[in-house]
Each structure stands twice: as C-alpha cells, then as structure tokens.
Amino acid sequence: MHRWSVRLAKARFSAMLDACVAKGPQLITRRGNECAVLVRVDEWHCLQADARPSLKQLLLAEEARCTPAIPSRGRARRRATVAAR
C-alpha cells in the first residue's frame, strides 16, 4: 500500500486515483499519522456488506447486540383494593 501525504494527495489526486484502480488501496497521511484510505468502489461495497450482519445472523447470535433498558421498580406501595358490594 502506497503512502501519500495530504499535500501530495491533493496535488496529484488523479495519479493517486489511477494508482488505487491499478495497484489497490492508497493510504493518506497527515503529519505522519494515518488518516484515510482510498479504495476501489467494489472493495468498498464488499467491506460494507461484510460489516452489516444479516437478519439470520442477528437472530442466531449467542450474545445480545444491546442491553435492554428495563426501568427500575419504584418504591411505591400498591393501593388497597376495595371489596365489591
């Protein structure tokens, strides 16, 4: 994966895009820190499809995806019932 600084990526975007199509993902850095990756659109769609679980996977999963919000019980007492006459 080729590394491009932000300055160079802005100046030579067409060349970076051509390199992405021909050679694969291109890494963009800002002040030496990795900040973005340019990938082909078909790779992006594959990544998106893999990241989103299907309904079947969600239903068959062992663990819950979230913790249900169950409100705590109040301390109020029940009212006394009145006998029917």
Gaussian input, Z-matrix of N, CA and C with variables (Angstrom, degrees):
# hf/3-21g

backbone

0 1
 N
 C     1     B1
 C     2     B2     1     A1
 N     3     B3     2     A2     1     D1
 C     4     B4     3     A3     2     D2
 C     5     B5     4     A4     3     D3
 N     6     B6     5     A5     4     D4
 C     7     B7     6     A6     5     D5
 C     8     B8     7     A7     6     D6
 N     9     B9     8     A8     7     D7
 C    10    B10     9     A9     8     D8
 C    11    B11    10    A10     9     D9
 N    12    B12    11    A11    10    D10
 C    13    B13    12    A12    11    D11
 C    14    B14    13    A13    12    D12
 N    15    B15    14    A14    13    D13
 C    16    B16    15    A15    14    D14
 C    17    B17    16    A16    15    D15
 N    18    B18    17    A17    16    D16
 C    19    B19    18    A18    17    D17
 C    20    B20    19    A19    18    D18
 N    21    B21    20    A20    19    D19
 C    22    B22    21    A21    20    D20
 C    23    B23    22    A22    21    D21
 N    24    B24    23    A23    22    D22
 C    25    B25    24    A24    23    D23
 C    26    B26    25    A25    24    D24
 N    27    B27    26    A26    25    D25
 C    28    B28    27    A27    26    D26
 C    29    B29    28    A28    27    D27
 N    30    B30    29    A29    28    D28
 C    31    B31    30    A30    29    D29
 C    32    B32    31    A31    30    D30
 N    33    B33    32    A32    31    D31
 C    34    B34    33    A33    32    D32
 C    35    B35    34    A34    33    D33
 N    36    B36    35    A35    34    D34
 C    37    B37    36    A36    35    D35
 C    38    B38    37    A37    36    D36
 N    39    B39    38    A38    37    D37
 C    40    B40    39    A39    38    D38
 C    41    B41    40    A40    39    D39
 N    42    B42    41    A41    40    D40
 C    43    B43    42    A42    41    D41
 C    44    B44    43    A43    42    D42
 N    45    B45    44    A44    43    D43
 C    46    B46    45    A45    44    D44
 C    47    B47    46    A46    45    D45
 N    48    B48    47    A47    46    D46
 C    49    B49    48    A48    47    D47
 C    50    B50    49    A49    48    D48
 N    51    B51    50    A50    49    D49
 C    52    B52    51    A51    50    D50
 C    53    B53    52    A52    51    D51
 N    54    B54    53    A53    52    D52
 C    55    B55    54    A54    53    D53
 C    56    B56    55    A55    54    D54
 N    57    B57    56    A56    55    D55
 C    58    B58    57    A57    56    D56
 C    59    B59    58    A58    57    D57
 N    60    B60    59    A59    58    D58
 C    61    B61    60    A60    59    D59
 C    62    B62    61    A61    60    D60
 N    63    B63    62    A62    61    D61
 C    64    B64    63    A63    62    D62
 C    65    B65    64    A64    63    D63
 N    66    B66    65    A65    64    D64
 C    67    B67    66    A66    65    D65
 C    68    B68    67    A67    66    D66
 N    69    B69    68    A68    67    D67
 C    70    B70    69    A69    68    D68
 C    71    B71    70    A70    69    D69
 N    72    B72    71    A71    70    D70
 C    73    B73    72    A72    71    D71
 C    74    B74    73    A73    72    D72
 N    75    B75    74    A74    73    D73
 C    76    B76    75    A75    74    D74
 C    77    B77    76    A76    75    D75
 N    78    B78    77    A77    76    D76
 C    79    B79    78    A78    77    D77
 C    80    B80    79    A79    78    D78
 N    81    B81    80    A80    79    D79
 C    82    B82    81    A81    80    D80
 C    83    B83    82    A82    81    D81
 N    84    B84    83    A83    82    D82
 C    85    B85    84    A84    83    D83
 C    86    B86    85    A85    84    D84
 N    87    B87    86    A86    85    D85
 C    88    B88    87    A87    86    D86
 C    89    B89    88    A88    87    D87
 N    90    B90    89    A89    88    D88
 C    91    B91    90    A90    89    D89
 C    92    B92    91    A91    90    D90
 N    93    B93    92    A92    91    D91
 C    94    B94    93    A93    92    D92
 C    95    B95    94    A94    93    D93
 N    96    B96    95    A95    94    D94
 C    97    B97    96    A96    95    D95
 C    98    B98    97    A97    96    D96
 N    99    B99    98    A98    97    D97
 C   100   B100    99    A99    98    D98
 C   101   B101   100   A100    99    D99
 N   102   B102   101   A101   100   D100
 C   103   B103   102   A102   101   D101
 C   104   B104   103   A103   102   D102
 N   105   B105   104   A104   103   D103
 C   106   B106   105   A105   104   D104
 C   107   B107   106   A106   105   D105
 N   108   B108   107   A107   106   D106
 C   109   B109   108   A108   107   D107
 C   110   B110   109   A109   108   D108
 N   111   B111   110   A110   109   D109
 C   112   B112   111   A111   110   D110
 C   113   B113   112   A112   111   D111
 N   114   B114   113   A113   112   D112
 C   115   B115   114   A114   113   D113
 C   116   B116   115   A115   114   D114
 N   117   B117   116   A116   115   D115
 C   118   B118   117   A117   116   D116
 C   119   B119   118   A118   117   D117
 N   120   B120   119   A119   118   D118
 C   121   B121   120   A120   119   D119
 C   122   B122   121   A121   120   D120
 N   123   B123   122   A122   121   D121
 C   124   B124   123   A123   122   D122
 C   125   B125   124   A124   123   D123
 N   126   B126   125   A125   124   D124
 C   127   B127   126   A126   125   D125
 C   128   B128   127   A127   126   D126
 N   129   B129   128   A128   127   D127
 C   130   B130   129   A129   128   D128
 C   131   B131   130   A130   129   D129
 N   132   B132   131   A131   130   D130
 C   133   B133   132   A132   131   D131
 C   134   B134   133   A133   132   D132
 N   135   B135   134   A134   133   D133
 C   136   B136   135   A135   134   D134
 C   137   B137   136   A136   135   D135
 N   138   B138   137   A137   136   D136
 C   139   B139   138   A138   137   D137
 C   140   B140   139   A139   138   D138
 N   141   B141   140   A140   139   D139
 C   142   B142   141   A141   140   D140
 C   143   B143   142   A142   141   D141
 N   144   B144   143   A143   142   D142
 C   145   B145   144   A144   143   D143
 C   146   B146   145   A145   144   D144
 N   147   B147   146   A146   145   D145
 C   148   B148   147   A147   146   D146
 C   149   B149   148   A148   147   D147
 N   150   B150   149   A149   148   D148
 C   151   B151   150   A150   149   D149
 C   152   B152   151   A151   150   D150
 N   153   B153   152   A152   151   D151
 C   154   B154   153   A153   152   D152
 C   155   B155   154   A154   153   D153
 N   156   B156   155   A155   154   D154
 C   157   B157   156   A156   155   D155
 C   158   B158   157   A157   156   D156
 N   159   B159   158   A158   157   D157
 C   160   B160   159   A159   158   D158
 C   161   B161   160   A160   159   D159
 N   162   B162   161   A161   160   D160
 C   163   B163   162   A162   161   D161
 C   164   B164   163   A163   162   D162
 N   165   B165   164   A164   163   D163
 C   166   B166   165   A165   164   D164
 C   167   B167   166   A166   165   D165
 N   168   B168   167   A167   166   D166
 C   169   B169   168   A168   167   D167
 C   170   B170   169   A169   168   D168
 N   171   B171   170   A170   169   D169
 C   172   B172   171   A171   170   D170
 C   173   B173   172   A172   171   D171
 N   174   B174   173   A173   172   D172
 C   175   B175   174   A174   173   D173
 C   176   B176   175   A175   174   D174
 N   177   B177   176   A176   175   D175
 C   178   B178   177   A177   176   D176
 C   179   B179   178   A178   177   D177
 N   180   B180   179   A179   178   D178
 C   181   B181   180   A180   179   D179
 C   182   B182   181   A181   180   D180
 N   183   B183   182   A182   181   D181
 C   184   B184   183   A183   182   D182
 C   185   B185   184   A184   183   D183
 N   186   B186   185   A185   184   D184
 C   187   B187   186   A186   185   D185
 C   188   B188   187   A187   186   D186
 N   189   B189   188   A188   187   D187
 C   190   B190   189   A189   188   D188
 C   191   B191   190   A190   189   D189
 N   192   B192   191   A191   190   D190
 C   193   B193   192   A192   191   D191
 C   194   B194   193   A193   192   D192
 N   195   B195   194   A194   193   D193
 C   196   B196   195   A195   194   D194
 C   197   B197   196   A196   195   D195
 N   198   B198   197   A197   196   D196
 C   199   B199   198   A198   197   D197
 C   200   B200   199   A199   198   D198
 N   201   B201   200   A200   199   D199
 C   202   B202   201   A201   200   D200
 C   203   B203   202   A202   201   D201
 N   204   B204   203   A203   202   D202
 C   205   B205   204   A204   203   D203
 C   206   B206   205   A205   204   D204
 N   207   B207   206   A206   205   D205
 C   208   B208   207   A207   206   D206
 C   209   B209   208   A208   207   D207
 N   210   B210   209   A209   208   D208
 C   211   B211   210   A210   209   D209
 C   212   B212   211   A211   210   D210
 N   213   B213   212   A212   211   D211
 C   214   B214   213   A213   212   D212
 C   215   B215   214   A214   213   D213
 N   216   B216   215   A215   214   D214
 C   217   B217   216   A216   215   D215
 C   218   B218   217   A217   216   D216
 N   219   B219   218   A218   217   D217
 C   220   B220   219   A219   218   D218
 C   221   B221   220   A220   219   D219
 N   222   B222   221   A221   220   D220
 C   223   B223   222   A222   221   D221
 C   224   B224   223   A223   222   D222
 N   225   B225   224   A224   223   D223
 C   226   B226   225   A225   224   D224
 C   227   B227   226   A226   225   D225
 N   228   B228   227   A227   226   D226
 C   229   B229   228   A228   227   D227
 C   230   B230   229   A229   228   D228
 N   231   B231   230   A230   229   D229
 C   232   B232   231   A231   230   D230
 C   233   B233   232   A232   231   D231
 N   234   B234   233   A233   232   D232
 C   235   B235   234   A234   233   D233
 C   236   B236   235   A235   234   D234
 N   237   B237   236   A236   235   D235
 C   238   B238   237   A237   236   D236
 C   239   B239   238   A238   237   D237
 N   240   B240   239   A239   238   D238
 C   241   B241   240   A240   239   D239
 C   242   B242   241   A241   240   D240
 N   243   B243   242   A242   241   D241
 C   244   B244   243   A243   242   D242
 C   245   B245   244   A244   243   D243
 N   246   B246   245   A245   244   D244
 C   247   B247   246   A246   245   D245
 C   248   B248   247   A247   246   D246
 N   249   B249   248   A248   247   D247
 C   250   B250   249   A249   248   D248
 C   251   B251   250   A250   249   D249
 N   252   B252   251   A251   250   D250
 C   253   B253   252   A252   251   D251
 C   254   B254   253   A253   252   D252

   B1=1.4479
   B2=1.5297
   B3=1.3058
   B4=1.4635
   B5=1.5297
   B6=1.3297
   B7=1.4573
   B8=1.5311
   B9=1.3201
   B10=1.4520
   B11=1.5256
   B12=1.3203
   B13=1.4654
   B14=1.5287
   B15=1.3085
   B16=1.4616
   B17=1.5244
   B18=1.3274
   B19=1.4655
   B20=1.5272
   B21=1.3274
   B22=1.4584
   B23=1.5354
   B24=1.3236
   B25=1.4681
   B26=1.5238
   B27=1.3390
   B28=1.4601
   B29=1.5238
   B30=1.3215
   B31=1.4572
   B32=1.5292
   B33=1.3477
   B34=1.4682
   B35=1.5296
   B36=1.3245
   B37=1.4603
   B38=1.5268
   B39=1.3202
   B40=1.4691
   B41=1.5194
   B42=1.3299
   B43=1.4576
   B44=1.5308
   B45=1.3229
   B46=1.4625
   B47=1.5307
   B48=1.3190
   B49=1.4590
   B50=1.5258
   B51=1.3290
   B52=1.4653
   B53=1.5237
   B54=1.3311
   B55=1.4651
   B56=1.5158
   B57=1.3181
   B58=1.4638
   B59=1.5206
   B60=1.3216
   B61=1.4574
   B62=1.5322
   B63=1.3357
   B64=1.4597
   B65=1.5279
   B66=1.3333
   B67=1.4672
   B68=1.5183
   B69=1.3343
   B70=1.4528
   B71=1.5152
   B72=1.3347
   B73=1.4666
   B74=1.5295
   B75=1.3341
   B76=1.4591
   B77=1.5295
   B78=1.3242
   B79=1.4594
   B80=1.5200
   B81=1.3258
   B82=1.4670
   B83=1.5186
   B84=1.3234
   B85=1.4651
   B86=1.5205
   B87=1.3215
   B88=1.4635
   B89=1.5211
   B90=1.3192
   B91=1.4695
   B92=1.5360
   B93=1.3282
   B94=1.4630
   B95=1.5138
   B96=1.3284
   B97=1.4631
   B98=1.5231
   B99=1.3205
   B100=1.4551
   B101=1.5237
   B102=1.3365
   B103=1.4673
   B104=1.5227
   B105=1.3430
   B106=1.4634
   B107=1.5217
   B108=1.3353
   B109=1.4661
   B110=1.5159
   B111=1.3069
   B112=1.4580
   B113=1.5285
   B114=1.3439
   B115=1.4651
   B116=1.5257
   B117=1.3288
   B118=1.4628
   B119=1.5164
   B120=1.3159
   B121=1.4616
   B122=1.5290
   B123=1.3254
   B124=1.4623
   B125=1.5267
   B126=1.3442
   B127=1.4582
   B128=1.5282
   B129=1.3317
   B130=1.4650
   B131=1.5254
   B132=1.3364
   B133=1.4613
   B134=1.5263
   B135=1.3284
   B136=1.4692
   B137=1.5258
   B138=1.3220
   B139=1.4627
   B140=1.5211
   B141=1.3198
   B142=1.4579
   B143=1.5277
   B144=1.3241
   B145=1.4678
   B146=1.5244
   B147=1.3318
   B148=1.4633
   B149=1.5250
   B150=1.3296
   B151=1.4609
   B152=1.5249
   B153=1.3329
   B154=1.4608
   B155=1.5267
   B156=1.3314
   B157=1.4648
   B158=1.5298
   B159=1.3195
   B160=1.4646
   B161=1.5259
   B162=1.3104
   B163=1.4659
   B164=1.5222
   B165=1.3108
   B166=1.4623
   B167=1.5331
   B168=1.3403
   B169=1.4615
   B170=1.5298
   B171=1.3354
   B172=1.4604
   B173=1.5216
   B174=1.3374
   B175=1.4616
   B176=1.5251
   B177=1.3155
   B178=1.4603
   B179=1.5283
   B180=1.3141
   B181=1.4636
   B182=1.5248
   B183=1.3161
   B184=1.4639
   B185=1.5319
   B186=1.3222
   B187=1.4580
   B188=1.5214
   B189=1.3014
   B190=1.4616
   B191=1.5267
   B192=1.3283
   B193=1.4643
   B194=1.5236
   B195=1.3372
   B196=1.4522
   B197=1.5260
   B198=1.2975
   B199=1.4510
   B200=1.5215
   B201=1.3272
   B202=1.4620
   B203=1.5299
   B204=1.3050
   B205=1.4563
   B206=1.5282
   B207=1.3159
   B208=1.4635
   B209=1.5219
   B210=1.3245
   B211=1.4711
   B212=1.5241
   B213=1.3170
   B214=1.4693
   B215=1.5283
   B216=1.3200
   B217=1.4573
   B218=1.5202
   B219=1.2920
   B220=1.4527
   B221=1.5227
   B222=1.3073
   B223=1.4581
   B224=1.5156
   B225=1.3105
   B226=1.4586
   B227=1.5270
   B228=1.3364
   B229=1.4655
   B230=1.5179
   B231=1.2979
   B232=1.4592
   B233=1.5091
   B234=1.3252
   B235=1.4437
   B236=1.5198
   B237=1.2857
   B238=1.4701
   B239=1.5132
   B240=1.3129
   B241=1.4616
   B242=1.5234
   B243=1.2989
   B244=1.4590
   B245=1.5275
   B246=1.3355
   B247=1.4775
   B248=1.5167
   B249=1.2914
   B250=1.4702
   B251=1.5109
   B252=1.3452
   B253=1.4697
   B254=1.4683
   A1=107.81
   A2=115.61
   A3=121.45
   A4=110.18
   A5=116.53
   A6=121.98
   A7=109.64
   A8=115.40
   A9=122.24
   A10=108.57
   A11=117.11
   A12=119.24
   A13=107.51
   A14=117.44
   A15=121.01
   A16=110.28
   A17=116.38
   A18=120.82
   A19=110.62
   A20=117.03
   A21=121.17
   A22=111.06
   A23=117.58
   A24=120.99
   A25=110.74
   A26=117.38
   A27=120.03
   A28=111.00
   A29=116.95
   A30=121.02
   A31=111.90
   A32=116.90
   A33=120.43
   A34=110.94
   A35=116.16
   A36=120.19
   A37=112.40
   A38=117.83
   A39=120.89
   A40=110.95
   A41=116.97
   A42=120.80
   A43=110.39
   A44=116.89
   A45=120.45
   A46=109.97
   A47=117.91
   A48=122.04
   A49=111.00
   A50=117.04
   A51=120.41
   A52=111.10
   A53=117.23
   A54=121.00
   A55=110.69
   A56=117.29
   A57=121.73
   A58=110.44
   A59=117.23
   A60=121.57
   A61=110.44
   A62=117.25
   A63=121.15
   A64=113.77
   A65=117.98
   A66=121.37
   A67=115.02
   A68=118.34
   A69=120.44
   A70=112.42
   A71=117.39
   A72=122.15
   A73=113.19
   A74=115.42
   A75=123.09
   A76=108.53
   A77=116.93
   A78=123.23
   A79=110.19
   A80=116.54
   A81=121.90
   A82=108.45
   A83=115.84
   A84=120.78
   A85=110.34
   A86=114.92
   A87=122.17
   A88=107.06
   A89=115.62
   A90=122.23
   A91=111.54
   A92=116.06
   A93=121.26
   A94=114.88
   A95=118.55
   A96=122.11
   A97=109.87
   A98=116.46
   A99=120.97
   A100=109.26
   A101=117.13
   A102=118.17
   A103=113.45
   A104=119.33
   A105=120.10
   A106=109.95
   A107=114.34
   A108=121.35
   A109=107.88
   A110=116.45
   A111=122.28
   A112=106.96
   A113=116.14
   A114=121.28
   A115=109.72
   A116=115.57
   A117=120.60
   A118=109.37
   A119=116.26
   A120=121.03
   A121=111.24
   A122=119.69
   A123=120.17
   A124=111.45
   A125=117.02
   A126=120.08
   A127=110.50
   A128=116.05
   A129=120.79
   A130=110.98
   A131=116.97
   A132=120.67
   A133=110.99
   A134=117.22
   A135=120.34
   A136=110.87
   A137=116.91
   A138=120.41
   A139=111.35
   A140=116.95
   A141=120.86
   A142=111.16
   A143=117.23
   A144=120.88
   A145=111.06
   A146=117.38
   A147=120.90
   A148=112.01
   A149=117.10
   A150=120.86
   A151=112.17
   A152=117.79
   A153=121.68
   A154=109.14
   A155=118.51
   A156=119.88
   A157=111.05
   A158=115.43
   A159=120.08
   A160=109.11
   A161=116.00
   A162=120.59
   A163=110.15
   A164=116.97
   A165=121.34
   A166=110.19
   A167=117.38
   A168=120.79
   A169=110.88
   A170=117.06
   A171=120.16
   A172=111.71
   A173=116.64
   A174=120.18
   A175=112.42
   A176=117.85
   A177=121.08
   A178=113.23
   A179=117.88
   A180=121.13
   A181=111.01
   A182=115.86
   A183=121.54
   A184=111.58
   A185=116.15
   A186=120.56
   A187=110.79
   A188=115.34
   A189=120.99
   A190=109.43
   A191=117.20
   A192=120.56
   A193=111.61
   A194=117.75
   A195=120.87
   A196=108.39
   A197=115.50
   A198=121.21
   A199=107.95
   A200=117.94
   A201=118.67
   A202=111.00
   A203=116.44
   A204=122.00
   A205=108.48
   A206=116.33
   A207=121.57
   A208=107.10
   A209=117.54
   A210=119.02
   A211=110.39
   A212=115.49
   A213=119.43
   A214=109.17
   A215=115.44
   A216=120.12
   A217=109.79
   A218=114.92
   A219=119.45
   A220=110.94
   A221=117.35
   A222=121.44
   A223=112.40
   A224=116.47
   A225=119.91
   A226=110.12
   A227=115.33
   A228=120.01
   A229=109.23
   A230=115.11
   A231=119.09
   A232=110.04
   A233=114.84
   A234=118.70
   A235=109.33
   A236=115.29
   A237=119.91
   A238=109.35
   A239=116.17
   A240=119.73
   A241=110.03
   A242=114.43
   A243=120.47
   A244=106.89
   A245=115.56
   A246=119.82
   A247=109.91
   A248=115.92
   A249=120.58
   A250=110.06
   A251=118.92
   A252=121.65
   A253=111.90
   D1=124.94
   D2=-179.00
   D3=-80.84
   D4=142.02
   D5=179.26
   D6=-101.32
   D7=133.83
   D8=177.57
   D9=-124.51
   D10=133.66
   D11=171.88
   D12=-75.49
   D13=158.69
   D14=-179.76
   D15=-58.77
   D16=-42.65
   D17=-179.39
   D18=-60.45
   D19=-46.41
   D20=-179.55
   D21=-69.77
   D22=-37.61
   D23=178.94
   D24=-64.34
   D25=-39.10
   D26=177.97
   D27=-68.28
   D28=-40.01
   D29=-176.97
   D30=-72.77
   D31=-32.46
   D32=-174.62
   D33=-125.88
   D34=47.59
   D35=-176.05
   D36=-60.59
   D37=-41.04
   D38=179.76
   D39=-61.13
   D40=-41.81
   D41=178.74
   D42=-66.55
   D43=-38.71
   D44=178.37
   D45=-66.34
   D46=-39.96
   D47=178.24
   D48=-64.84
   D49=-42.42
   D50=177.01
   D51=-63.51
   D52=-39.83
   D53=178.23
   D54=-65.34
   D55=-36.12
   D56=178.59
   D57=-63.68
   D58=-44.46
   D59=-179.28
   D60=-68.47
   D61=-40.96
   D62=-175.60
   D63=-82.58
   D64=-40.91
   D65=-170.41
   D66=-112.58
   D67=-11.38
   D68=179.92
   D69=111.32
   D70=-166.67
   D71=-174.86
   D72=-56.14
   D73=144.39
   D74=179.46
   D75=-120.49
   D76=129.01
   D77=-176.59
   D78=-92.95
   D79=133.50
   D80=178.56
   D81=-111.60
   D82=131.48
   D83=-178.32
   D84=-118.34
   D85=150.52
   D86=174.28
   D87=-126.48
   D88=118.00
   D89=-177.85
   D90=53.55
   D91=37.14
   D92=177.76
   D93=85.32
   D94=-7.78
   D95=179.78
   D96=-98.41
   D97=134.49
   D98=178.65
   D99=-66.26
   D100=129.23
   D101=-177.25
   D102=-129.79
   D103=-21.79
   D104=-179.10
   D105=-158.86
   D106=161.96
   D107=176.21
   D108=-133.98
   D109=134.06
   D110=175.47
   D111=-99.26
   D112=120.41
   D113=-179.67
   D114=-126.17
   D115=159.97
   D116=176.57
   D117=-66.74
   D118=153.75
   D119=-175.39
   D120=-65.71
   D121=-34.79
   D122=179.18
   D123=-67.56
   D124=-35.43
   D125=174.98
   D126=-66.17
   D127=-39.67
   D128=179.43
   D129=-61.73
   D130=-44.10
   D131=179.47
   D132=-63.45
   D133=-39.09
   D134=176.65
   D135=-63.76
   D136=-42.94
   D137=178.61
   D138=-63.18
   D139=-40.94
   D140=179.36
   D141=-65.75
   D142=-41.45
   D143=179.82
   D144=-65.95
   D145=-37.75
   D146=179.42
   D147=-71.01
   D148=-30.24
   D149=-177.43
   D150=-77.54
   D151=-22.58
   D152=-176.44
   D153=-99.33
   D154=112.20
   D155=-179.66
   D156=-71.31
   D157=150.34
   D158=178.16
   D159=-79.38
   D160=167.52
   D161=178.17
   D162=-61.32
   D163=-38.91
   D164=179.25
   D165=-61.71
   D166=-44.10
   D167=178.78
   D168=-63.49
   D169=-39.13
   D170=179.25
   D171=-65.18
   D172=-42.38
   D173=-177.87
   D174=-72.05
   D175=-30.52
   D176=-178.34
   D177=-92.55
   D178=-0.72
   D179=-178.16
   D180=-66.97
   D181=141.92
   D182=-179.97
   D183=-71.66
   D184=-41.17
   D185=-176.02
   D186=-99.84
   D187=153.86
   D188=178.04
   D189=-76.20
   D190=147.88
   D191=179.84
   D192=-81.28
   D193=-17.50
   D194=178.39
   D195=-153.35
   D196=165.37
   D197=177.17
   D198=-93.93
   D199=123.79
   D200=-178.70
   D201=-65.70
   D202=141.75
   D203=-179.70
   D204=-87.42
   D205=95.67
   D206=179.00
   D207=-102.06
   D208=119.54
   D209=-178.65
   D210=-68.52
   D211=148.11
   D212=178.38
   D213=-74.84
   D214=151.27
   D215=179.97
   D216=-73.98
   D217=141.45
   D218=177.76
   D219=-77.30
   D220=171.28
   D221=-179.17
   D222=-97.21
   D223=5.32
   D224=-178.80
   D225=-68.12
   D226=144.73
   D227=178.73
   D228=-92.84
   D229=156.18
   D230=177.63
   D231=-70.87
   D232=150.49
   D233=176.53
   D234=-77.98
   D235=149.83
   D236=178.02
   D237=-67.78
   D238=139.56
   D239=178.52
   D240=-83.08
   D241=147.39
   D242=178.17
   D243=-99.09
   D244=128.85
   D245=179.94
   D246=-69.59
   D247=139.41
   D248=178.40
   D249=-72.16
   D250=143.50
   D251=-179.03
   D252=-99.99

